[in-house]
Amino acid sequence: MPTLARPEADLLENLTTAIIVDQERMGANPRSTVGTATDANALLRILFSRLGKPHIGSPNAYSFNVPSVKASGAITIERGNKKTVKATFNQTGGMCPRCEGRGAINDIDLTQLYDETKSLAEGAITVPGYNPDGWTVRYFTASGFLDADKPIRKYTKRELHDFLYKEPTKVKIENTNITYEGLVPRIQKSFLSKDKEAMQPHIRAFVERAVTFTTCPDCDGTRLSEAARSSKISGKSIADLCAMEIRDLAEWVRKLQQPTVAPLLATLQHTLDSFVEIGLGYLSLDRPAGTLSGGEAQRTKLIRHLGSALTDVTYVFDEPTIGLHPHDIQQMNDLLLRLRDKGNTVLVVEHKPETIAIADHVIDLGPGAGSDGGTITYQGPLAGLRKSGTLTGRHLDDRATLKPEVRTPTGTLEIRGATTHNLQHVDVDIPLGVLCVITGVAGSGKSSLLHGSLPTDAGVITVDQTPIRGSRRSNPATYTGLLDPIRKAFAKANNVKPALFSPNSEGACPACNGAGVIYTDLGIMAGITTTCEECDGHRFQTAVLDYHLAGHNISDVLAMSVAQAHHFFTTGDATTPAAHTILTRLHDVGLGYLKLGQPLTTLSGGERQRLKLATHMADKGGIYLLDEPTTGLHLADVEQLLTLLDRLVDTGKSVLVIEHHQAVMAHADWLIDLGPGAGHDGGRIIYQGTPADLVTNPTTLTGKHLAEYVTR
């Protein structure tokens, strides 16, 4: 069953099967790689099970997610007369037994887990989420193995072992049977089984502080057992092939002449060529899926459909040009046209003029955003859009102008000998106190330079597009801390407790527990969501909605847009300086149309990034790092973003931006261009200087596209 709700439409006709290829990053499961996500690994495993020398077993023998299993014992055979026989069972898997197929092992610094001078009751455990009053600590204090009031440094060897390493043991706590185990294995299961990049910031900070990750010495980071690495085809093991750049692997497979597996090789060849064709040839199959950007993840998902024989299918793409350099957009356009020419319908949500230009039919929505939008302002051919006078039509042919003067740096941030991923011993001085833009084709090493090579003590505030971690109850008001001053304002106006005005606390509707909807689990099928009939989706008890602030109840306020709330909390009895400050930041980053109670799960990647930026604008750090902040922005909104970046720099901040949009490049004080290509063809600084100098002498791909874009 689909997980999407029924559309609010009176009539839908002539529908075909729809395939949605969105920009959500892939799951951050540490066992998921580019190869496993696209089935390329499965094809390679079958190939090695047929041609690998020495032969070690089935395709499972080459999988780092399958452990080797051995068992023996008595079994009963029910055939005629029952008889019991002795049997053995063996399954050969490719998992490295030491790192369990993760490619890395970890060592935990015990001093970061607890304060030995305190007792458990005094808050000795310093792991995030382990509060002295909470269940996580009561789990230890009520287990019967430990004294809650005894400082940990006075524990006996047995008590310390039970506290840190005790194996799973059944105990009864408050008449409930549970399995008790030590703190270290609990942390390993709850924190270390997840991808670090997918953790909430405070959890990630703890893991980085307390845990040291090192490459597994047994498998050298390949995740595979010794037997899997010993089996080879033409001198290459499956680990060697997965570590190659996909474009190099495609050439290796092309030279492999084996008639016995010809259909398999043809399918594998097509899959690998699709990677190259879509501009991802610089990736390797062993690249963790959680490290892909939103644009890379979307194009990786697209690979599954390029070889499809389906026709009369509706493909829906959500900004497929995300993360693409202007040089790479033409490749994406060709793929979209090819899908159309196979007899399919292709719907594209897009802001880039280069992709809008290839459309057969354009539908423009507006005229504004949020409550000011939702109307079709134009539909028809591209030529008509230019003459339509809509916001999109007016900005379709926008061109940037170079700044007459650029700022002078106040210092530099040194990077020396950077070798992260494909960087080739890069030395660069990043200017501070200015707007510095990092450019280059997709896969040239931009993120590796800034995310992976900046000094850890530089005080950099990173604002990227990773999903905001939070429950489905989270919204802009809760994420930014805006709900706190709102609740206090309602409580003061009505002389009641602030907790009443939280859908996650005392004011929650009892029927849906403050969720506003009822979730029905349908077992093996996807669950369904229905609006709560008790509160009609408002999330609060009826009595709570009788309390008002300046004529509005709490549900009315959460239904306001940021712009409406900004006005509401600065007038009359509703004046709340703390709320006004947060709302001003949200408005400044271009989120004036968002509703305060809108679930975070409905936000796009660009909206998430700007929401994070709004929360970080009050931080004391001096360096901001933004990763493609124009993602999801309409052409008309880019100018507002540039104004915001200028404001940050003018207040003494240093702003580093990874960006492909030529308007942002032209507005920079300093450009650093990486390339010249992607993967092993990139990783070098090919230009650094002012945008004006690059436009005057466009020696790089970025320079050529920037020179075409600016007006001089």
Sequence and secondary structure as in RCSB ss.txt:
>XXXX:A:sequence
MPTLARPEADLLENLTTAIIVDQERMGANPRSTVGTATDANALLRILFSRLGKPHIGSPNAYSFNVPSVKASGAI
TIERGNKKTVKATFNQTGGMCPRCEGRGAINDIDLTQLYDETKSLAEGAITVPGYNPDGWTVRYFTASGFLDADK
PIRKYTKRELHDFLYKEPTKVKIENTNITYEGLVPRIQKSFLSKDKEAMQPHIRAFVERAVTFTTCPDCDGTRLS
EAARSSKISGKSIADLCAMEIRDLAEWVRKLQQPTVAPLLATLQHTLDSFVEIGLGYLSLDRPAGTLSGGEAQRT
KLIRHLGSALTDVTYVFDEPTIGLHPHDIQQMNDLLLRLRDKGNTVLVVEHKPETIAIADHVIDLGPGAGSDGGT
ITYQGPLAGLRKSGTLTGRHLDDRATLKPEVRTPTGTLEIRGATTHNLQHVDVDIPLGVLCVITGVAGSGKSSLL
HGSLPTDAGVITVDQTPIRGSRRSNPATYTGLLDPIRKAFAKANNVKPALFSPNSEGACPACNGAGVIYTDLGIM
AGITTTCEECDGHRFQTAVLDYHLAGHNISDVLAMSVAQAHHFFTTGDATTPAAHTILTRLHDVGLGYLKLGQPL
TTLSGGERQRLKLATHMADKGGIYLLDEPTTGLHLADVEQLLTLLDRLVDTGKSVLVIEHHQAVMAHADWLIDLG
PGAGHDGGRIIYQGTPADLVTNPTTLTGKHLAEYVTR
>XXXX:A:secstr
  SS     S   S   EEEE        TT BHHHHHTHHHHHHHHHHHH BS   SGGGG TTS  EEEEEEE
EE SSS EEEEEEEEE   B TTTTTSSEEEEE GGGTB TTS GGGT B STT  TTSHHHHHHHTSSSS TTS
 GGG  HHHHHHHHT   EEEEETTEEEEE  HHHHHHHHTTTS GGGS HHHHHHHHHHEEEEE TTTTTS B 
HHHHH EETTEEHHHHHHSBHHHHHHHHHT   GGGHHHHHHHHHHHHHHHHTT TT BTTSBGGGS HHHHHHH
HHHHHHT    S EEEEE TTTT  HHHHHHHHHHHHHHHHTT EEEEE   HHHHTT SSEEEEESSSGGG  E
EEEEE HHHHHHH SHHHHHTT  EE  SS    SEEEEEEEE STT  SEEEEEEESSEEEEE STTSSHHHHH
HTTS TTS EEEE  S     TT  HHHHTTTHHHHHHHHHHHHTS GGGG TTTTTB TTTTTSSEEEEEETTE
EEEEEE TTTTT  B TTGGG  BTTB HHHHHTSBHHHHHHHTTSGGG  HHHHHHHHHHHHTT TTSBTT  G
GG  HHHHHHHHHHHHTT   SEEEEE TTTT  GGGHHHHHHHHHHHHHTT EEEEE   HHHHHH SEEEEEE
SSSGGG  EEEEEE HHHHHHS  SHHHHHHHHHEE 
